[in-house]
Amino acid sequence: MVFKDGTYAIREVCCVENGKIQTWTENPMAPMGETFEELKEGFEFYQTALEKSVLYFDTHSGTLVEQATEN
């Protein structure tokens, strides 16, 4: 997700049945785990997230807008 200050962060989003984003976490997420293996799995999850579309916060509507990745 990109916010108006231009900072990129991974945040968790919750979607309704039609796939439309309903809510998202206020704070960025961070990989963590109770074991080293769980931490590694968390990093794999974040790698998968980086392969998805970037979401931009639309300050006019207060919603997230999906845009194509820049790679």
Beta strands, then each sheet from edge to edge (+ up, - down):
strand 1: 13-15
strand 2: 21-24
strand 3: 54-58
strand 4: 63-67
sheet 1: 1+ 2-
sheet 2: 3+ 4-
end
